[in-house]
């Protein structure tokens, strides 16, 4: 595994050399934890932000965990997508707030897109939870999942996706049930 990191990020290359079987990573990089926390007032805050009266916002389009991505980043029974995001990581990390459209479900209760790309004649988007680890590594803060693939894995897949996104500390909007639909950020 360490060979994947040699040309990408020397810090992770050294980690993988020292812990070759720690896959996926058991130790969070302090840089890869959520930057925002939700306050009691419903707003999200970055406790490390300096008020300047300006904010740099970054937005990106569809993140689909395509079949080719799943096949390329599969290692036995595990998936490791981090190298895909090496070129955008600094862009998102240097932004004050980074948002993307999560155009896939994240559910172990449905086949991944790399296994079955078409189900019942319909395009099927679903990826492993480790995809969210890579999105956290990329520096994204919020995910929008209001799109035509939200129910590709059925209602259970939709619920699994919402739970996984929350476990990874992302702000989210789109598929909300009885919750505030807007993300309020200070």
ChimeraX commands (.cxc) that place a marker at each C-alpha (Angstrom):
marker #1 position 0.00,0.00,0.00 radius 0.5
marker #1 position 2.84,2.39,0.79 radius 0.5
marker #1 position 3.82,2.52,-2.87 radius 0.5
marker #1 position 0.57,4.39,-3.61 radius 0.5
marker #1 position 1.67,7.27,-1.40 radius 0.5
marker #1 position 5.27,7.57,-2.47 radius 0.5
marker #1 position 4.49,10.15,-5.17 radius 0.5
marker #1 position 1.46,11.69,-3.44 radius 0.5
marker #1 position 2.14,12.56,0.16 radius 0.5
marker #1 position 5.41,11.66,1.95 radius 0.5
marker #1 position 3.78,11.83,5.41 radius 0.5
marker #1 position 1.32,9.07,4.51 radius 0.5
marker #1 position 3.98,7.12,2.66 radius 0.5
marker #1 position 6.04,6.94,5.86 radius 0.5
marker #1 position 2.94,5.98,7.87 radius 0.5
marker #1 position 2.11,3.13,5.51 radius 0.5
marker #1 position 5.71,1.88,5.60 radius 0.5
marker #1 position 5.59,1.82,9.40 radius 0.5
marker #1 position 2.07,0.34,9.64 radius 0.5
marker #1 position 1.59,-1.70,6.46 radius 0.5
marker #1 position -1.56,-3.41,7.71 radius 0.5
marker #1 position -3.33,-0.34,9.11 radius 0.5
marker #1 position -5.72,-0.19,6.19 radius 0.5
marker #1 position -7.96,1.68,6.10 radius 0.5
marker #1 position -6.34,4.13,8.49 radius 0.5
marker #1 position -7.24,3.70,12.13 radius 0.5
marker #1 position -5.55,6.97,13.11 radius 0.5
marker #1 position -7.14,10.24,12.02 radius 0.5
marker #1 position -4.88,12.98,10.79 radius 0.5
marker #1 position -5.68,16.13,12.81 radius 0.5
marker #1 position -6.02,17.97,9.49 radius 0.5
marker #1 position -8.73,15.57,8.34 radius 0.5
marker #1 position -11.20,16.03,11.17 radius 0.5
marker #1 position -14.28,18.20,10.61 radius 0.5
marker #1 position -13.47,21.91,10.75 radius 0.5
marker #1 position -16.98,22.93,11.84 radius 0.5
marker #1 position -19.06,22.14,14.89 radius 0.5
marker #1 position -22.77,22.73,15.29 radius 0.5
marker #1 position -23.74,25.23,17.94 radius 0.5
marker #1 position -26.85,25.12,20.08 radius 0.5
marker #1 position -28.26,27.97,17.99 radius 0.5
marker #1 position -28.29,25.70,14.90 radius 0.5
marker #1 position -25.39,27.48,13.19 radius 0.5
marker #1 position -22.16,25.71,12.27 radius 0.5
marker #1 position -18.96,27.35,13.51 radius 0.5
marker #1 position -15.30,26.90,12.72 radius 0.5
marker #1 position -13.67,27.44,16.13 radius 0.5
marker #1 position -10.29,28.08,14.45 radius 0.5
marker #1 position -11.54,30.74,12.02 radius 0.5
marker #1 position -10.27,34.29,12.18 radius 0.5
marker #1 position -12.89,36.93,11.44 radius 0.5
marker #1 position -11.74,38.95,8.46 radius 0.5
marker #1 position -15.08,39.98,6.96 radius 0.5
marker #1 position -14.29,37.81,3.93 radius 0.5
marker #1 position -14.72,34.13,3.16 radius 0.5
marker #1 position -13.34,31.94,0.40 radius 0.5
marker #1 position -16.00,29.46,-0.72 radius 0.5
marker #1 position -15.30,26.40,-2.89 radius 0.5
marker #1 position -17.88,24.34,-4.69 radius 0.5
marker #1 position -17.54,21.25,-6.80 radius 0.5
marker #1 position -20.00,19.17,-8.75 radius 0.5
marker #1 position -21.00,15.54,-8.72 radius 0.5
marker #1 position -19.06,13.02,-6.68 radius 0.5
marker #1 position -20.43,9.71,-7.92 radius 0.5
marker #1 position -18.02,6.94,-6.87 radius 0.5
marker #1 position -18.14,5.64,-10.42 radius 0.5
marker #1 position -17.63,1.95,-11.28 radius 0.5
marker #1 position -14.12,2.61,-12.64 radius 0.5
marker #1 position -13.21,4.40,-9.40 radius 0.5
marker #1 position -14.40,1.44,-7.33 radius 0.5
marker #1 position -12.47,-1.05,-9.44 radius 0.5
marker #1 position -9.30,1.08,-9.47 radius 0.5
marker #1 position -9.27,1.65,-5.72 radius 0.5
marker #1 position -10.27,-1.78,-4.49 radius 0.5
marker #1 position -7.74,-3.69,-2.41 radius 0.5
marker #1 position -9.15,-7.08,-1.47 radius 0.5
marker #1 position -12.33,-6.32,0.45 radius 0.5
marker #1 position -11.33,-2.69,1.12 radius 0.5
marker #1 position -11.43,0.52,-0.88 radius 0.5
marker #1 position -8.99,3.42,-0.65 radius 0.5
marker #1 position -9.89,6.55,-2.66 radius 0.5
marker #1 position -7.56,9.13,-1.12 radius 0.5
marker #1 position -5.09,9.41,-4.07 radius 0.5
marker #1 position -7.90,10.67,-6.32 radius 0.5
marker #1 position -8.16,13.85,-4.29 radius 0.5
marker #1 position -4.49,14.77,-3.99 radius 0.5
marker #1 position -4.72,17.60,-6.53 radius 0.5
marker #1 position -7.77,19.30,-5.04 radius 0.5
marker #1 position -6.98,18.81,-1.36 radius 0.5
marker #1 position -5.05,22.07,-1.01 radius 0.5
marker #1 position -7.76,24.01,-2.82 radius 0.5
marker #1 position -10.46,22.80,-0.44 radius 0.5
marker #1 position -8.27,22.94,2.66 radius 0.5
marker #1 position -7.37,26.56,1.88 radius 0.5
marker #1 position -11.02,27.51,1.46 radius 0.5
marker #1 position -13.07,28.71,4.39 radius 0.5
marker #1 position -15.97,26.51,3.36 radius 0.5
marker #1 position -16.01,23.71,0.75 radius 0.5
marker #1 position -19.17,22.05,-0.58 radius 0.5
marker #1 position -19.88,19.27,-3.07 radius 0.5
marker #1 position -22.79,17.31,-4.47 radius 0.5
marker #1 position -22.73,13.69,-3.26 radius 0.5
marker #1 position -24.32,12.04,-6.29 radius 0.5
marker #1 position -24.23,8.52,-4.88 radius 0.5
marker #1 position -25.56,6.51,-2.01 radius 0.5
marker #1 position -23.19,5.08,0.60 radius 0.5
marker #1 position -24.64,1.77,1.72 radius 0.5
marker #1 position -23.42,-1.72,2.50 radius 0.5
marker #1 position -27.00,-2.94,1.92 radius 0.5
marker #1 position -26.76,-2.54,-1.86 radius 0.5
marker #1 position -24.14,-3.54,-4.44 radius 0.5
marker #1 position -21.44,-0.99,-5.10 radius 0.5
marker #1 position -21.38,0.62,-8.55 radius 0.5
marker #1 position -18.13,-1.23,-9.26 radius 0.5
marker #1 position -20.01,-4.53,-8.90 radius 0.5
marker #1 position -23.27,-3.65,-10.64 radius 0.5
marker #1 position -23.34,-0.52,-12.75 radius 0.5
marker #1 position -26.87,-1.10,-14.12 radius 0.5
marker #1 position -29.68,-2.60,-12.04 radius 0.5
marker #1 position -33.11,-3.12,-13.56 radius 0.5
marker #1 position -32.06,-1.11,-16.61 radius 0.5
marker #1 position -31.21,1.91,-14.44 radius 0.5
marker #1 position -27.84,3.45,-13.71 radius 0.5
marker #1 position -26.85,2.54,-10.13 radius 0.5
marker #1 position -24.65,4.79,-7.94 radius 0.5
marker #1 position -23.50,3.36,-4.61 radius 0.5
marker #1 position -20.13,3.35,-2.94 radius 0.5
marker #1 position -18.40,2.15,0.22 radius 0.5
marker #1 position -18.17,4.31,3.31 radius 0.5
marker #1 position -14.43,4.69,2.77 radius 0.5
marker #1 position -15.35,7.07,-0.06 radius 0.5
marker #1 position -16.40,9.53,2.65 radius 0.5
marker #1 position -12.99,9.10,4.32 radius 0.5
marker #1 position -11.45,10.32,1.08 radius 0.5
marker #1 position -13.86,13.25,0.86 radius 0.5
marker #1 position -12.86,14.23,4.39 radius 0.5
marker #1 position -9.20,13.95,3.34 radius 0.5
marker #1 position -10.02,16.17,0.34 radius 0.5
marker #1 position -11.13,18.92,2.73 radius 0.5
marker #1 position -14.85,19.09,2.04 radius 0.5
marker #1 position -17.06,20.52,4.79 radius 0.5
marker #1 position -20.59,20.00,3.46 radius 0.5
marker #1 position -22.30,17.54,1.14 radius 0.5
marker #1 position -25.51,18.08,-0.77 radius 0.5
marker #1 position -27.46,14.98,-1.65 radius 0.5
marker #1 position -30.50,16.33,-3.44 radius 0.5
marker #1 position -30.23,14.59,-6.78 radius 0.5
marker #1 position -31.59,11.84,-8.97 radius 0.5
marker #1 position -29.42,9.08,-7.43 radius 0.5
marker #1 position -30.52,9.51,-3.80 radius 0.5
marker #1 position -32.72,6.42,-3.93 radius 0.5
marker #1 position -30.54,4.16,-6.10 radius 0.5
marker #1 position -30.14,1.86,-3.08 radius 0.5
marker #1 position -33.73,2.21,-1.90 radius 0.5
marker #1 position -34.97,3.86,1.25 radius 0.5
marker #1 position -32.52,1.83,3.37 radius 0.5
marker #1 position -29.65,3.09,1.22 radius 0.5
marker #1 position -30.88,6.65,1.65 radius 0.5
marker #1 position -30.96,6.22,5.43 radius 0.5
marker #1 position -27.55,4.52,5.39 radius 0.5
marker #1 position -26.13,7.43,3.38 radius 0.5
marker #1 position -27.48,10.08,5.75 radius 0.5
marker #1 position -26.13,8.19,8.76 radius 0.5
marker #1 position -22.68,7.69,7.16 radius 0.5
marker #1 position -22.40,11.35,6.16 radius 0.5
marker #1 position -23.23,12.38,9.73 radius 0.5
marker #1 position -20.76,9.85,11.20 radius 0.5
marker #1 position -18.04,11.50,9.12 radius 0.5
marker #1 position -18.95,14.93,10.48 radius 0.5
marker #1 position -20.09,16.53,7.24 radius 0.5
marker #1 position -22.74,19.19,7.18 radius 0.5
marker #1 position -25.46,17.96,4.87 radius 0.5
marker #1 position -28.62,19.01,3.14 radius 0.5
marker #1 position -30.90,17.55,0.54 radius 0.5
marker #1 position -32.47,14.39,1.90 radius 0.5
marker #1 position -33.78,15.57,5.22 radius 0.5
marker #1 position -36.64,14.10,7.23 radius 0.5
marker #1 position -38.18,16.45,9.76 radius 0.5
marker #1 position -34.93,18.40,10.01 radius 0.5
marker #1 position -33.81,21.89,9.10 radius 0.5
marker #1 position -33.00,21.78,5.39 radius 0.5
marker #1 position -30.58,24.71,5.28 radius 0.5
marker #1 position -26.99,24.76,6.43 radius 0.5
marker #1 position -26.37,27.88,8.49 radius 0.5
marker #1 position -22.67,28.70,8.79 radius 0.5
marker #1 position -20.97,31.55,10.64 radius 0.5
marker link #1:1,2 radius 0.2
marker link #1:2,3 radius 0.2
marker link #1:3,4 radius 0.2
marker link #1:4,5 radius 0.2
marker link #1:5,6 radius 0.2
marker link #1:6,7 radius 0.2
marker link #1:7,8 radius 0.2
marker link #1:8,9 radius 0.2
marker link #1:9,10 radius 0.2
marker link #1:10,11 radius 0.2
marker link #1:11,12 radius 0.2
marker link #1:12,13 radius 0.2
marker link #1:13,14 radius 0.2
marker link #1:14,15 radius 0.2
marker link #1:15,16 radius 0.2
marker link #1:16,17 radius 0.2
marker link #1:17,18 radius 0.2
marker link #1:18,19 radius 0.2
marker link #1:19,20 radius 0.2
marker link #1:20,21 radius 0.2
marker link #1:21,22 radius 0.2
marker link #1:22,23 radius 0.2
marker link #1:23,24 radius 0.2
marker link #1:24,25 radius 0.2
marker link #1:25,26 radius 0.2
marker link #1:26,27 radius 0.2
marker link #1:27,28 radius 0.2
marker link #1:28,29 radius 0.2
marker link #1:29,30 radius 0.2
marker link #1:30,31 radius 0.2
marker link #1:31,32 radius 0.2
marker link #1:32,33 radius 0.2
marker link #1:33,34 radius 0.2
marker link #1:34,35 radius 0.2
marker link #1:35,36 radius 0.2
marker link #1:36,37 radius 0.2
marker link #1:37,38 radius 0.2
marker link #1:38,39 radius 0.2
marker link #1:39,40 radius 0.2
marker link #1:40,41 radius 0.2
marker link #1:41,42 radius 0.2
marker link #1:42,43 radius 0.2
marker link #1:43,44 radius 0.2
marker link #1:44,45 radius 0.2
marker link #1:45,46 radius 0.2
marker link #1:46,47 radius 0.2
marker link #1:47,48 radius 0.2
marker link #1:48,49 radius 0.2
marker link #1:49,50 radius 0.2
marker link #1:50,51 radius 0.2
marker link #1:51,52 radius 0.2
marker link #1:52,53 radius 0.2
marker link #1:53,54 radius 0.2
marker link #1:54,55 radius 0.2
marker link #1:55,56 radius 0.2
marker link #1:56,57 radius 0.2
marker link #1:57,58 radius 0.2
marker link #1:58,59 radius 0.2
marker link #1:59,60 radius 0.2
marker link #1:60,61 radius 0.2
marker link #1:61,62 radius 0.2
marker link #1:62,63 radius 0.2
marker link #1:63,64 radius 0.2
marker link #1:64,65 radius 0.2
marker link #1:65,66 radius 0.2
marker link #1:66,67 radius 0.2
marker link #1:67,68 radius 0.2
marker link #1:68,69 radius 0.2
marker link #1:69,70 radius 0.2
marker link #1:70,71 radius 0.2
marker link #1:71,72 radius 0.2
marker link #1:72,73 radius 0.2
marker link #1:73,74 radius 0.2
marker link #1:74,75 radius 0.2
marker link #1:75,76 radius 0.2
marker link #1:76,77 radius 0.2
marker link #1:77,78 radius 0.2
marker link #1:78,79 radius 0.2
marker link #1:79,80 radius 0.2
marker link #1:80,81 radius 0.2
marker link #1:81,82 radius 0.2
marker link #1:82,83 radius 0.2
marker link #1:83,84 radius 0.2
marker link #1:84,85 radius 0.2
marker link #1:85,86 radius 0.2
marker link #1:86,87 radius 0.2
marker link #1:87,88 radius 0.2
marker link #1:88,89 radius 0.2
marker link #1:89,90 radius 0.2
marker link #1:90,91 radius 0.2
marker link #1:91,92 radius 0.2
marker link #1:92,93 radius 0.2
marker link #1:93,94 radius 0.2
marker link #1:94,95 radius 0.2
marker link #1:95,96 radius 0.2
marker link #1:96,97 radius 0.2
marker link #1:97,98 radius 0.2
marker link #1:98,99 radius 0.2
marker link #1:99,100 radius 0.2
marker link #1:100,101 radius 0.2
marker link #1:101,102 radius 0.2
marker link #1:102,103 radius 0.2
marker link #1:103,104 radius 0.2
marker link #1:104,105 radius 0.2
marker link #1:105,106 radius 0.2
marker link #1:106,107 radius 0.2
marker link #1:107,108 radius 0.2
marker link #1:108,109 radius 0.2
marker link #1:109,110 radius 0.2
marker link #1:110,111 radius 0.2
marker link #1:111,112 radius 0.2
marker link #1:112,113 radius 0.2
marker link #1:113,114 radius 0.2
marker link #1:114,115 radius 0.2
marker link #1:115,116 radius 0.2
marker link #1:116,117 radius 0.2
marker link #1:117,118 radius 0.2
marker link #1:118,119 radius 0.2
marker link #1:119,120 radius 0.2
marker link #1:120,121 radius 0.2
marker link #1:121,122 radius 0.2
marker link #1:122,123 radius 0.2
marker link #1:123,124 radius 0.2
marker link #1:124,125 radius 0.2
marker link #1:125,126 radius 0.2
marker link #1:126,127 radius 0.2
marker link #1:127,128 radius 0.2
marker link #1:128,129 radius 0.2
marker link #1:129,130 radius 0.2
marker link #1:130,131 radius 0.2
marker link #1:131,132 radius 0.2
marker link #1:132,133 radius 0.2
marker link #1:133,134 radius 0.2
marker link #1:134,135 radius 0.2
marker link #1:135,136 radius 0.2
marker link #1:136,137 radius 0.2
marker link #1:137,138 radius 0.2
marker link #1:138,139 radius 0.2
marker link #1:139,140 radius 0.2
marker link #1:140,141 radius 0.2
marker link #1:141,142 radius 0.2
marker link #1:142,143 radius 0.2
marker link #1:143,144 radius 0.2
marker link #1:144,145 radius 0.2
marker link #1:145,146 radius 0.2
marker link #1:146,147 radius 0.2
marker link #1:147,148 radius 0.2
marker link #1:148,149 radius 0.2
marker link #1:149,150 radius 0.2
marker link #1:150,151 radius 0.2
marker link #1:151,152 radius 0.2
marker link #1:152,153 radius 0.2
marker link #1:153,154 radius 0.2
marker link #1:154,155 radius 0.2
marker link #1:155,156 radius 0.2
marker link #1:156,157 radius 0.2
marker link #1:157,158 radius 0.2
marker link #1:158,159 radius 0.2
marker link #1:159,160 radius 0.2
marker link #1:160,161 radius 0.2
marker link #1:161,162 radius 0.2
marker link #1:162,163 radius 0.2
marker link #1:163,164 radius 0.2
marker link #1:164,165 radius 0.2
marker link #1:165,166 radius 0.2
marker link #1:166,167 radius 0.2
marker link #1:167,168 radius 0.2
marker link #1:168,169 radius 0.2
marker link #1:169,170 radius 0.2
marker link #1:170,171 radius 0.2
marker link #1:171,172 radius 0.2
marker link #1:172,173 radius 0.2
marker link #1:173,174 radius 0.2
marker link #1:174,175 radius 0.2
marker link #1:175,176 radius 0.2
marker link #1:176,177 radius 0.2
marker link #1:177,178 radius 0.2
marker link #1:178,179 radius 0.2
marker link #1:179,180 radius 0.2
marker link #1:180,181 radius 0.2
marker link #1:181,182 radius 0.2
marker link #1:182,183 radius 0.2
marker link #1:183,184 radius 0.2
marker link #1:184,185 radius 0.2
marker link #1:185,186 radius 0.2
view
